[in-house]
Amino acid sequence: MIPEKSLKLLKHKALIDRLPEHHPQFRHIYDKWRQFESGQTGETNLQYHLHQANLDSPQFLRGLCIEHKSAFQIDWILFDLGYRVLLEIKNYTAPIYFDPHSRQLIRTKAGEKEVFPDPLLQVDLQHAQFRRFLDVHNIEQLPIFTVAVFVNRNAILELQDYPDRHRILTAQAIPNFLEKITRKHPAKISSSRNQEIVSFLRDHHQEAHFPILERYGIEWRDIIKGTPCPACGRFSMNRICMRWQCPFCNERSSDAHLPVLFDLALLSENRITKRIAQDFLGELSPDAARKLMNRAGFIKVGTSKGAYYRHHDLAPFM
């Protein structure tokens, strides 16, 4: 199963909401979150244009990650009855020159140059890995097209010297591109078979392991503890008579702990102990922490001191 929202995006948001702004890693993590959020916005824009194409019964997979000898991830795959398209998505802005000799992208922004790898080299490698995976599982091979799609409207693509410029697209060019392919590649499999293949691939998705605290060297003691008020956003609410109350604006809530537990699941790789829950929610008793997690539908794993709880919505991915 593939999550609807990028787990990296969710984890970075959970961390910056809980990390003091004076922490030495805060700015770097915040910039990474902005990058992921911008990418998500760009993919929403792409999704709109994909659905503008006049296609009969296309299927889509976003962010498919497969382990086959080595792990590989494909930003978007379109499954038509007569062909497939792998799309490498880029959300770059500013003028971008495609160097045909080094096969690099050179972006000039605020007078400075940045170098990025050629996205077609990336998607062509994914293409080879994807075909091998389909072969191993005896899945019908259809013509596969590979393109890089630039989804940010502020990107200026300088393609005059680039030999593969026909495979570099903007999001707005996607519908026309797909309709041209469709006219040349009639259906070779049924809609039901197409759906079977997509479901099979979705079931083989393996979310990439990304322990965010470990990645950035963040200790649990660095994280802001407590239950923030849903009205004023300040830390921390008090638990009084089975409800949360804000000492600043007097807001009362019966479920202010739910987003805290979700963030905690993201930060802990979905392994919340009662001790961590007690600490983060505001020094609750072990029994109170257990009851809140049980009522929220958490899945208990193990017994005694080694027991931990998993958030049900994240269980398929973490």
C-alpha positions as CSV (number, residue, x, y, z in Angstrom):
1,M,0.0,0.0,0.0
2,I,1.2,3.5,-0.8
3,P,0.5,6.4,1.6
4,E,-1.5,9.3,0.2
5,K,0.9,11.8,1.6
6,S,4.7,11.5,1.6
7,L,5.8,10.1,5.0
8,K,9.0,12.2,4.7
9,L,6.8,15.3,4.4
10,L,4.7,14.3,7.4
11,K,7.8,13.4,9.5
12,H,9.5,16.7,8.8
13,K,6.4,18.6,9.7
14,A,6.0,16.7,12.9
15,L,9.6,17.4,13.8
16,I,9.7,21.1,13.1
17,D,6.5,21.5,15.1
18,R,8.3,20.0,18.1
19,L,11.8,21.3,17.7
20,P,12.8,24.6,19.3
21,E,13.7,27.2,16.7
22,H,17.1,27.8,18.4
23,H,18.1,24.2,17.8
24,P,21.1,24.1,15.5
25,Q,19.4,21.7,13.1
26,F,16.1,23.6,13.0
27,R,16.8,25.8,9.9
28,H,18.1,22.8,7.9
29,I,15.1,20.6,8.8
30,Y,12.7,23.5,8.1
31,D,14.2,24.1,4.6
32,K,13.9,20.3,3.9
33,W,10.2,20.4,4.9
34,R,9.6,23.4,2.6
35,Q,11.2,21.5,-0.2
36,F,9.0,18.4,0.4
37,E,5.9,20.6,0.7
38,S,6.7,22.5,-2.5
39,G,7.2,19.1,-4.2
40,Q,3.8,18.0,-3.0
41,T,2.1,21.1,-4.3
42,G,3.8,20.5,-7.7
43,E,2.6,17.0,-7.8
44,T,-1.0,18.2,-7.1
45,N,-0.6,20.5,-10.1
46,L,0.7,17.5,-12.2
47,Q,-2.3,15.4,-11.1
48,Y,-4.7,18.0,-12.4
49,H,-3.0,18.0,-15.8
50,L,-2.8,14.1,-16.0
51,H,-6.6,14.0,-15.6
52,Q,-7.1,16.6,-18.3
53,A,-5.8,14.1,-20.9
54,N,-8.5,12.3,-22.9
55,L,-7.7,8.7,-21.9
56,D,-10.2,5.8,-21.6
57,S,-9.3,4.1,-18.3
58,P,-5.8,5.1,-17.1
59,Q,-4.5,3.9,-13.7
60,F,-1.9,5.9,-11.8
61,L,0.7,5.0,-9.1
62,R,2.6,7.8,-7.2
63,G,5.8,7.2,-5.3
64,L,6.0,3.4,-5.9
65,C,9.0,2.0,-4.1
66,I,10.1,-1.5,-4.9
67,E,12.9,-3.7,-3.6
68,H,14.4,-5.8,-6.4
69,K,18.1,-6.6,-5.9
70,S,18.2,-2.9,-4.9
71,A,15.5,-0.5,-4.0
72,F,14.2,2.0,-6.5
73,Q,11.4,4.6,-6.5
74,I,9.4,6.0,-9.3
75,D,7.7,9.4,-8.9
76,W,4.6,8.6,-11.1
77,I,3.6,5.7,-13.3
78,L,0.7,5.9,-15.8
79,F,-0.8,2.5,-16.8
80,D,-2.8,2.6,-20.0
81,L,-4.2,-0.5,-21.7
82,G,-1.6,-0.1,-24.5
83,Y,1.4,1.5,-22.9
84,R,3.0,2.8,-19.7
85,V,4.7,6.0,-18.8
86,L,7.3,6.6,-16.1
87,L,7.4,10.3,-15.0
88,E,10.3,11.8,-13.0
89,I,8.9,15.0,-11.4
90,K,11.0,18.1,-10.8
91,N,9.9,21.2,-9.0
92,Y,12.8,23.5,-9.9
93,T,12.4,27.2,-10.5
94,A,14.5,29.8,-12.4
95,P,16.4,29.4,-15.7
96,I,17.7,25.8,-16.1
97,Y,20.3,24.9,-18.8
98,F,20.4,21.3,-19.9
99,D,24.1,20.5,-20.7
100,P,24.2,17.9,-23.4
101,H,27.9,16.9,-22.7
102,S,28.0,16.5,-19.0
103,R,24.3,15.4,-18.8
104,Q,23.7,17.8,-16.0
105,L,21.2,20.5,-15.2
106,I,22.7,23.9,-14.4
107,R,20.4,26.3,-12.6
108,T,21.2,30.0,-12.3
109,K,19.4,31.6,-9.3
110,A,20.2,34.9,-7.6
111,G,23.5,35.0,-9.5
112,E,24.6,31.6,-8.3
113,K,24.9,28.4,-10.2
114,E,23.7,25.0,-8.9
115,V,24.2,21.7,-10.6
116,F,21.6,18.8,-10.6
117,P,21.7,15.4,-12.2
118,D,20.0,14.8,-15.5
119,P,16.4,13.6,-14.6
120,L,16.3,11.5,-17.8
121,L,19.3,9.4,-16.6
122,Q,17.4,8.8,-13.4
123,V,14.1,7.8,-15.0
124,D,15.9,5.6,-17.6
125,L,17.6,3.7,-14.8
126,Q,14.2,3.2,-13.1
127,H,12.8,2.0,-16.4
128,A,15.5,-0.8,-16.6
129,Q,14.8,-1.8,-13.0
130,F,11.0,-1.7,-13.5
131,R,11.2,-3.9,-16.6
132,R,13.3,-6.5,-14.8
133,F,10.8,-6.5,-11.9
134,L,7.9,-7.1,-14.4
135,D,9.8,-9.9,-16.1
136,V,10.5,-11.7,-12.8
137,H,6.8,-11.6,-11.9
138,N,5.6,-12.6,-15.5
139,I,3.7,-9.3,-16.0
140,E,3.0,-8.4,-19.6
141,Q,5.5,-6.0,-21.1
142,L,3.9,-3.0,-22.9
143,P,5.8,-0.1,-24.5
144,I,7.2,2.1,-21.7
145,F,7.9,5.8,-22.2
146,T,10.1,7.8,-19.9
147,V,9.8,11.6,-19.4
148,A,10.9,14.3,-16.9
149,V,8.1,16.7,-16.0
150,F,8.8,20.2,-14.6
151,V,5.8,21.1,-12.6
152,N,6.8,24.6,-11.4
153,R,5.5,27.4,-13.7
154,N,8.5,29.5,-12.8
155,A,11.0,27.2,-14.4
156,I,12.6,28.4,-17.6
157,L,13.9,25.4,-19.5
158,E,16.9,26.0,-21.8
159,L,16.8,23.0,-24.1
160,Q,18.2,24.3,-27.3
161,D,21.3,22.1,-27.2
162,Y,19.8,19.1,-25.5
163,P,19.3,16.0,-27.8
164,D,16.4,14.4,-25.8
165,R,14.4,17.6,-25.4
166,H,11.2,15.8,-26.6
167,R,11.3,13.9,-23.3
168,I,11.4,17.0,-21.2
169,L,7.9,18.3,-20.5
170,T,6.1,20.9,-18.5
171,A,3.0,19.9,-16.6
172,Q,0.8,21.8,-19.1
173,A,2.2,19.7,-22.0
174,I,1.3,16.4,-20.4
175,P,-2.3,16.0,-21.9
176,N,-1.2,16.5,-25.5
177,F,1.8,14.2,-25.0
178,L,-0.4,11.4,-23.6
179,E,-3.1,11.8,-26.3
180,K,-0.5,11.5,-29.1
181,I,0.9,8.2,-27.5
182,T,-2.6,6.8,-27.1
183,R,-3.4,7.3,-30.8
184,K,-0.4,5.2,-31.7
185,H,-0.8,2.4,-29.1
186,P,-4.2,0.7,-29.0
187,A,-5.2,-1.5,-26.1
188,K,-3.4,-4.7,-25.6
189,I,-4.7,-5.8,-22.2
190,S,-8.2,-5.5,-20.6
191,S,-9.1,-2.9,-18.0
192,S,-9.5,-5.6,-15.4
193,R,-6.0,-6.9,-16.1
194,N,-4.6,-3.4,-15.9
195,Q,-6.2,-3.0,-12.5
196,E,-4.8,-6.4,-11.4
197,I,-1.3,-5.3,-12.3
198,V,-1.6,-1.9,-10.5
199,S,-3.0,-3.7,-7.4
200,F,-0.1,-6.2,-7.5
201,L,2.5,-3.4,-7.7
202,R,0.7,-1.4,-4.9
203,D,0.9,-4.5,-2.7
204,H,4.6,-4.8,-3.4
205,H,5.3,-1.2,-2.4
206,Q,7.9,-1.0,0.4
207,E,8.1,2.4,2.1
208,A,11.7,3.6,2.3
209,H,13.1,3.5,5.9
210,F,13.6,7.0,7.1
211,P,14.2,7.3,10.9
212,I,14.0,11.0,11.1
213,L,15.5,11.6,14.6
214,E,18.4,9.4,13.8
215,R,18.9,11.0,10.4
216,Y,19.3,14.5,11.9
217,G,21.0,13.4,15.1
218,I,18.0,14.6,17.2
219,E,17.7,13.3,20.8
220,W,14.3,12.8,22.5
221,R,15.3,15.3,25.1
222,D,15.5,18.0,22.3
223,I,11.8,17.6,21.5
224,I,9.2,20.0,22.9
225,K,6.9,18.0,25.2
226,G,3.3,18.5,26.0
227,T,-0.1,18.8,24.3
228,P,-0.5,22.1,22.3
229,C,-3.8,24.0,22.4
230,P,-5.7,23.5,19.1
231,A,-7.1,27.1,19.5
232,C,-4.0,29.2,20.4
233,G,-1.3,26.7,19.6
234,R,0.6,27.3,22.8
235,F,2.1,24.5,25.0
236,S,0.9,22.9,27.1
237,M,-2.7,21.9,27.9
238,N,-3.6,20.3,31.2
239,R,-5.6,17.1,31.6
240,I,-8.5,17.8,33.9
241,C,-11.5,15.5,34.5
242,M,-10.8,13.5,31.3
243,R,-10.6,16.7,29.2
244,W,-7.8,18.9,28.1
245,Q,-7.8,22.6,29.2
246,C,-5.5,25.4,28.0
247,P,-4.1,27.5,30.8
248,F,-3.7,30.5,28.4
249,C,-7.0,30.8,26.5
250,N,-9.1,28.3,28.6
251,E,-10.0,26.2,25.4
252,R,-11.3,22.8,26.4
253,S,-10.9,19.7,24.2
254,S,-11.6,16.0,24.4
255,D,-9.3,15.0,21.6
256,A,-6.3,17.3,21.6
257,H,-4.0,14.3,22.3
258,L,-4.8,12.7,18.9
259,P,-2.5,14.9,16.7
260,V,0.2,14.5,19.4
261,L,0.0,10.8,19.3
262,F,0.1,10.8,15.5
263,D,3.2,13.0,15.5
264,L,4.8,10.8,18.1
265,A,4.2,7.8,15.9
266,L,5.9,9.5,13.0
267,L,8.9,10.5,15.1
268,S,9.3,7.1,16.8
269,E,9.0,5.0,13.6
270,N,5.5,3.9,14.9
271,R,6.8,2.4,18.1
272,I,5.3,4.3,21.0
273,T,5.9,3.1,24.5
274,K,3.7,4.1,27.4
275,R,6.6,5.9,29.0
276,I,7.1,8.1,25.8
277,A,3.4,8.7,25.6
278,Q,3.2,9.8,29.3
279,D,6.1,12.1,28.8
280,F,4.9,13.7,25.7
281,L,1.3,14.2,26.6
282,G,2.1,15.9,29.8
283,E,3.2,13.5,32.6
284,L,0.1,11.3,32.6
285,S,-0.1,8.2,34.6
286,P,0.7,4.9,32.8
287,D,-2.9,3.9,33.0
288,A,-4.1,7.2,31.5
289,A,-1.6,7.0,28.7
290,R,-2.6,3.4,27.9
291,K,-6.4,4.2,27.9
292,L,-5.9,7.2,25.5
293,M,-3.9,5.0,23.1
294,N,-6.4,2.2,23.3
295,R,-9.4,4.5,22.7
296,A,-7.5,6.1,19.7
297,G,-7.3,2.6,18.1
298,F,-3.6,2.0,18.6
299,I,-2.3,-1.5,18.1
300,K,-0.5,-3.0,21.0
301,V,2.6,-5.1,20.1
302,G,4.3,-7.4,22.7
303,T,3.8,-7.7,26.4
304,S,5.3,-6.5,29.7
305,K,8.2,-4.1,29.5
306,G,8.9,-4.7,25.9
307,A,5.4,-3.7,24.7
308,Y,4.8,-0.7,22.4
309,Y,1.9,0.8,20.5
310,R,1.5,1.4,16.7
311,H,-0.8,4.0,15.1
312,H,-3.3,2.1,12.9
313,D,-3.2,4.6,10.0
314,L,0.6,4.2,9.8
315,A,0.8,0.5,10.4
316,P,0.9,-0.5,6.7
317,F,3.9,1.8,6.1
318,M,6.0,1.8,9.3
